[in-house]
């Protein structure tokens, strides 16, 4: 059987360092930021890197150069251990390959990542994004604000306090998912330098009003991990989105802003920025 363990810094080099995958779950940052929330464990063999999420009792796509062999090894493990054989968040290309191998695939729309062209998020040109430009103009006329890079421990602590107070108070319901997100944010700030993260914050009248945290994988892909704002300031999200992209992501081709998890308001907001494409994700089972 495969032997799984909680990831550590020693496992970092097992993960991709270039944009082999457009889905954000397949990078080391996901293991650090969300690992505790989803119960992530891993196992490395000569064939593949296997990732298991205890919270849903599912596997992610094995990271391997020999997918048929890896799937056979994983199926044998499930047969011997009694663990459920089910994969989630499998990208389109690998899902198609697995379908040809006889597996069953099912598209899970709520887990699809939104992929945007960085230049379009910076320029916001065209009629379809006119409302975003209007929001930014209104914000700039109405408020006195400042923008700076998110660098110090003190700034990160201030951002966490803002998320756990102002942002939290704006939520209709404090769900388990919200609490998990705050835990993930805390781990993000605690591992800032180790993960090589970048971010900015906006202060309105000297009060912290929004912040964004992201990661550049390579010149093809960046990931926005968190974006929090005080919605009492009209246009705050449009402003910080554009500013962060222009300050840190202008040389990157695509920006992954993650999934909407089936939340109607979040889906509407992400679609309103006209994604270049969706990183579709599939559930894989064996009939």
C-alpha positions in Angstrom: 0.0 0.0 0.0 1.0 3.6 -0.5 2.1 5.4 2.7 0.8 9.0 3.0 2.2 11.7 5.3 1.6 15.4 6.0 3.6 17.6 3.6 6.7 19.4 4.9 9.3 21.7 3.5 11.3 18.6 2.5 8.5 17.8 0.0 8.7 21.1 -1.7 10.8 19.9 -4.7 8.1 17.2 -5.4 5.8 19.9 -6.8 5.9 21.7 -10.2 7.9 24.9 -10.3 6.7 25.9 -13.7 3.2 26.2 -15.1 2.7 22.5 -16.0 -0.8 22.8 -14.7 -3.2 25.8 -14.9 -5.2 24.5 -11.9 -3.9 26.0 -8.6 -4.2 22.8 -6.5 -1.0 21.3 -8.0 1.5 23.7 -6.6 3.4 23.7 -3.3 1.6 26.8 -2.1 -1.7 25.0 -2.1 -0.3 22.3 0.2 1.0 24.9 2.6 -2.0 27.3 2.5 -4.9 24.9 2.4 -3.3 21.6 3.6 -4.6 21.8 7.2 -8.1 22.8 6.0 -8.5 20.0 3.6 -6.5 17.4 5.4 -3.9 17.0 2.6 -1.4 14.2 2.7 0.9 12.9 0.1 2.9 9.9 -1.0 5.8 9.8 -3.5 6.8 6.7 -5.3 9.0 6.0 -8.3 5.9 6.4 -10.4 4.1 9.5 -9.2 3.3 12.0 -6.5 -0.1 11.2 -5.0 -2.2 13.7 -3.1 -5.2 12.9 -0.9 -7.7 15.3 0.7 -9.2 13.8 3.8 -12.0 16.3 4.1 -13.7 14.9 1.0 -11.9 11.5 0.9 -10.7 12.1 -2.6 -7.4 12.1 -4.5 -6.1 14.8 -6.8 -4.5 13.9 -10.2 -1.3 12.0 -9.7 1.7 14.1 -10.8 3.5 11.8 -13.1 5.0 11.2 -16.5 3.2 7.8 -16.8 -0.5 8.3 -16.0 -1.7 4.8 -16.8 0.9 3.3 -14.5 0.2 5.8 -11.7 -3.6 5.1 -11.9 -3.0 1.4 -11.7 -0.8 1.9 -8.6 -3.4 4.1 -7.0 -6.2 1.7 -7.8 -4.2 -1.2 -6.2 -3.7 1.0 -3.1 -7.4 1.6 -2.8 -8.2 -2.0 -3.3 -5.8 -3.1 -0.5 -6.5 -0.2 1.9 -10.3 0.0 1.4 -10.0 3.7 0.6 -12.4 5.2 -1.9 -11.1 5.5 -5.4 -12.2 8.9 -6.6 -10.2 11.8 -8.1 -11.2 15.5 -8.1 -9.9 18.6 -9.8 -8.5 16.7 -12.7 -7.8 19.1 -15.6 -9.3 18.6 -19.1 -6.3 17.1 -20.8 -5.8 14.4 -18.2 -9.5 13.7 -17.9 -9.7 13.0 -21.6 -6.7 10.7 -21.3 -8.3 8.9 -18.4 -11.6 8.5 -20.3 -9.8 6.8 -23.1 -8.3 4.4 -20.5 -11.8 3.4 -19.4 -12.4 5.7 -16.5 -15.6 7.8 -16.0 -15.2 11.6 -16.0 -17.8 14.2 -14.8 -17.3 17.9 -15.1 -17.7 19.7 -11.8 -18.5 23.3 -12.7 -18.2 24.7 -9.2 -14.5 23.8 -9.0 -13.5 25.4 -12.4 -10.8 28.1 -12.0 -11.2 31.4 -13.8 -8.2 32.3 -16.0 -7.7 35.9 -17.2 -5.2 37.6 -19.5 -3.2 39.9 -17.3 -3.2 42.8 -19.8 -7.0 42.8 -20.0 -7.3 43.1 -16.2 -4.8 46.0 -16.3 -6.2 47.9 -19.2 -9.9 47.1 -18.7 -10.5 48.2 -22.3 -13.7 47.7 -24.3 -17.3 48.1 -23.7 -17.8 44.9 -21.7 -15.5 46.2 -19.0 -16.7 49.8 -19.0 -18.4 49.3 -15.6 -15.1 48.4 -14.0 -13.5 51.6 -15.3 -16.5 53.5 -14.0 -16.1 52.0 -10.5 -12.4 52.9 -10.5 -13.1 56.5 -11.6 -15.8 56.8 -8.9 -13.5 55.5 -6.2 -10.6 57.8 -7.2 -12.9 60.9 -7.2 -14.6 60.0 -3.9 -11.8 58.8 -1.6 -8.3 59.8 -0.5 -6.3 56.7 -0.6 -2.8 55.3 -0.7 -1.3 52.0 -2.1 1.8 50.2 -1.0 3.4 46.8 -1.3 2.6 44.3 1.4 6.0 43.5 2.8 6.3 43.6 6.6 5.1 41.2 9.3 3.2 44.1 10.9 1.4 44.9 7.7 0.4 41.2 7.3 -0.9 41.1 10.9 -2.9 44.2 10.2 -4.4 42.6 7.1 -5.3 39.5 9.1 -7.0 41.6 11.7 -9.0 43.4 9.0 -10.1 40.1 7.4 -11.1 38.6 10.8 -13.1 41.8 11.7 -14.3 44.1 8.9 -14.4 41.5 6.2 -15.9 38.9 8.5 -18.6 41.3 9.6 -19.7 41.8 5.9 -20.4 38.0 5.5 -24.0 37.0 5.7 -23.1 33.8 7.6 -20.0 32.6 9.3 -19.7 29.1 7.8 -17.1 26.4 8.2 -15.8 27.5 4.8 -15.3 31.0 6.0 -13.4 29.8 9.1 -11.3 27.5 7.0 -10.5 30.5 4.7 -9.3 32.6 7.7 -7.1 29.7 8.8 -5.7 29.5 5.3 -5.0 33.2 5.3 -3.2 32.9 8.6 -0.9 30.2 7.2 -0.4 32.3 4.1 1.0 35.2 6.2 3.0 32.9 8.4 4.7 31.3 5.3 5.0 34.5 3.3 8.7 34.6 2.6 9.0 30.8 2.3 6.4 30.8 -0.5 7.7 33.9 -2.2 4.4 35.7 -2.2 3.6 39.2 -3.3 0.8 41.6 -2.3 -0.5 45.1 -1.9 -2.7 47.0 0.4 -4.9 50.0 0.1 -5.6 52.5 2.8 -8.5 54.9 2.6 -8.0 58.0 4.9 -5.1 56.1 6.5 -7.3 53.1 7.4 -6.6 49.6 5.8 -9.4 49.0 3.4 -8.3 46.2 1.1 -5.4 43.8 0.4 -4.5 41.2 -2.2 -2.1 38.2 -2.0 -0.7 36.4 -5.0 2.1 34.3 -6.4 4.0 34.3 -9.7 4.6 30.7 -10.9 6.4 31.7 -14.1 6.0 34.1 -17.1 2.9 32.2 -18.1 0.9 31.9 -14.9 0.2 33.7 -11.6 -2.3 32.8 -8.9 -4.3 35.2 -6.8 -4.7 33.5 -3.5 -6.7 36.1 -1.5 -8.4 39.4 -2.2 -10.3 41.1 0.7 -11.9 44.5 0.8 -14.2 46.7 2.8 -17.3 47.0 0.6 -18.4 50.1 2.3 -15.9 51.8 -0.1 -17.6 51.6 -3.5 -15.3 50.3 -6.2 -12.6 48.9 -3.7 -12.4 45.5 -5.4 -12.1 46.9 -8.9 -9.3 49.2 -7.8 -7.2 46.7 -5.9 -7.7 44.1 -8.7 -6.3 46.4 -11.3 -3.5 47.9 -9.2 -2.2 44.5 -8.1 -2.1 43.2 -11.6 -0.4 46.3 -12.9 2.2 46.4 -10.1 3.1 42.7 -10.0 1.6 40.7 -12.8 2.1 42.8 -15.9 4.8 40.4 -17.3 2.6 37.3 -16.7 0.4 35.9 -19.5 -2.4 34.4 -17.4 -3.8 35.0 -13.9 -5.7 32.2 -12.1 -8.3 33.7 -9.8 -9.5 30.3 -8.5 -13.0 28.9 -8.4 -16.3 30.3 -7.3 -17.4 27.2 -5.3 -20.9 27.6 -6.7 -21.5 30.9 -4.8 -23.9 32.9 -7.0 -22.5 36.3 -6.1 -18.9 35.2 -6.5 -19.7 33.6 -9.8 -21.3 36.8 -11.1 -18.3 38.8 -10.0 -15.8 36.6 -11.6 -17.7 36.3 -14.9 -18.1 40.1 -15.0 -14.3 40.3 -15.7 -14.7 38.2 -18.8 -12.3 35.4 -18.3 -10.1 34.3 -21.2 -11.0 30.7 -20.4 -12.1 28.4 -17.6 -9.7 25.8 -16.2 -12.2 23.0 -16.2 -12.0 20.3 -13.6 -13.3 16.8 -13.6 -14.3 14.0 -11.2 -12.8 10.6 -12.1 -14.2 7.3 -11.0 -14.1 3.7 -12.2 -17.4 2.0 -12.9 
